[in-house]
């Protein structure tokens, strides 16, 4: 195969590749970044389009939630298996299939005339996105030498931060001035560019002892475990944590994980060789990624409601107010990569999680009257803390895995983020709901407002949990202001408790970061050094 090379411990790229564009590390990073940008932009841009989709297609709230949940489920369930596909068939091929499939699925969503089709193609997007993300990390790992890998991952993180920041702004402009369909159609030209760049630039590196078979029972067991876990976390807010259905899915997840672990010790070529986790740094990096995503995504979930429903901002305005956070991630990621290359990951990771904890404690002190400057300072500190963690934990996981398992390691890193984010959103959401339930009725009565029936109170509390003031139509302005004040004060009180919990998790993550160290196997991809 002209586009493929085999990497043993000491072998480098085909000399013929050095003369052209194919396989050049920095051009590989550029090609990979364009594809990753499409996926991460889609992760935040769609949230802005959901209200317009609901109105245009006459969708119910549950159906709109499935537009997001279907994507997240497919992504989380498929990531590690997708990484294994890259290890088996080559990351170049897997990346290109992911790009093409994601762009085609996006076009199909834009052409859909019913919410069922939108949900179905969003699931397809999740599967193709899962193919793309671990393959991107596998390509970087195999292309860059050890001393440049952290910088490459830092720039990769910068692209993720920039596209995440751009999502709400671009989405708001497209929905407002074009249509919700354009939010998905924009992926088509980006996908075409990424596909062309991939075909011209990417070189398929294969480890000499790459897997030759598939662990189908392992794939089934792990997929069932991940599905049950993420489904339970998604539905816990609706069902309740003590509900039989929630406990049933959590129990099924635990059982499948146990069966998966038992099976992996018996199969000749397991999906995830459990010996990987004998590496304390790799295990610590995985746990760190879960805890970081718990604090970050779980906390950020409430910030958007705080900006839009408490401060009354539009989606575009709220996206602009979050620029200090994403801006510091953009600036901090390559700087973090350089620092990690020089001093190793441990110090930057510990410092990053400490900064994240301080930022979460600071955001726990936000009030309905907090000004933009104060918000921006805490958002900026959060972004500054997250940058080294995104870069360092990724390098720790991928760099401590053998080259032939770089795709699985990339899938593990992404899956850890998905599990942590889902867990953070579910747990902190439960914390918010409990705080609102505990305080809203007393606050309502303390403000001298008319008593509510149990049904009215329950309905009002559900709105307050996302910062919506339950103001009935036709209420006099002074009463409406009082209701809004009670609702917003109660919401901010719950958000404060949630951010305090996130800060405690961040402190725990800082402790876990003490057990990380530079990837022991990162040198396996160093054969490309002649390109740099």
Buried (B, 14 or more C-beta within 10 A) or exposed (E): EEBEBBBEEEEBBBEEBBEEBBBBBBBBBBBBBBBBBBBBBBBBBBBBBBEBBBEBBEBEEEBBBBBBBBBBBBBBBBBBBBBBBBBBBBBBBBBBBBBBBBBBBBBBBBEBEEBEBBBBBBBBBBBBBBBBBBBBBBBBBBBBBBBBBBBBBBBBBBBBBBBBBBBBBBBBBBBEEEBBBBBBBBBBEBBEBBBEBBBEBBBBBBBEEBBEEBBEBBBBBBBBBBBBBBBBBBBBBEBBBEBEBBBEBBEBBEBBBEBBBEBBEEBEEBBBBEEBEEBEBBBBBBBBBBBBBBBBBBBBBBBBBBBBBBBEBBBBBBBBBBBBBBBBBBBBBBBBBBBBBEEBBBBBBBBBBBBBBBBBBBBBEBEBEBEEEBBBEBBBBBBBBBBBBBBBBBBBBBBBBBBBBBBBBBBBBBBBBBBBBBBBBBBBBBBBBBBBBEBBBEBBEEEEEEEBEEEEBEEBBEBBBBBBBBBEEEEEEEBBEBBBBBBBBBBBBBBBBBBBBBBBBBBBBBEBBEBBBBBBBBBBBBBBBEBE
